[in-house]
Amino acid sequence: KTKIAIFASGSGSNYEVLERACREGELDAEIALVMTDKPASFVVERARQTEIRVVALEPKAFPTKRAFEETVLRILREEGVEWIVLAGYMRLIGPTLLAAYPSRIVNIHPSLLPAFPGKDAIGQAIAHGVKVTGVTVHLVDEGMDTGPILAQAAVSVVEGDAAMTAQSIHAVEHILYKETLQNLFKSVPATR
Ligand code: GAR
């Protein structure tokens, strides 16, 4: 089984879906740990309930981003993690982790990239007045929500209903991420 680490900063709904997919054999992977930069985030609660190891490290507790990532990397290596899966991780991955996991870090973003990168992509799309937005799964490079696109799905904006639009996007994320990861893990040989 492919060993993965999930990085998350928020509610963790994507984490929950991926964890269930691993447990039920829909995604042929094993979640070694959940890494969060936000110890108070709800994903910590979800991970504890599913009995997956939580590593909560606040970057501000480290002198530099490099020192933070070196600590994260040491733990990933101890656990034999092969892929890093970002699921609402709201921080740029730096050179230390990128060098250790080249083309082995995946992200999901709630827009049709390259439109609306960064924070609150759903709000940005609504504010812009687009009629169609969507979801992108991509490999991570040094940019913000850039890197080779693996999969996309379109979602119609529900006019005047931001909550419903967000709900549709999250529902699509929860299907697209596990499918794309399953295809990816099958097609790329193991390294470690
Ligand atoms: C998801 O919509 C994800 O696409 C987004 O954060 C949300 C996390 O939800 N990620 C980004 O915006 C990355 N730039 P979750 O915590 O419920 O999985």
Boltz pocket constraint, residues with backbone or C-beta under 6 A from the ligand:
constraints:
  - pocket:
      binder: B
      contacts: [[A, 8], [A, 9], [A, 10], [A, 11], [A, 12], [A, 13], [A, 14], [A, 15], [A, 87], [A, 88], [A, 89], [A, 90], [A, 108], [A, 109], [A, 110], [A, 118], [A, 119], [A, 120], [A, 121], [A, 145], [A, 170], [A, 173]]
      max_distance: 6.0
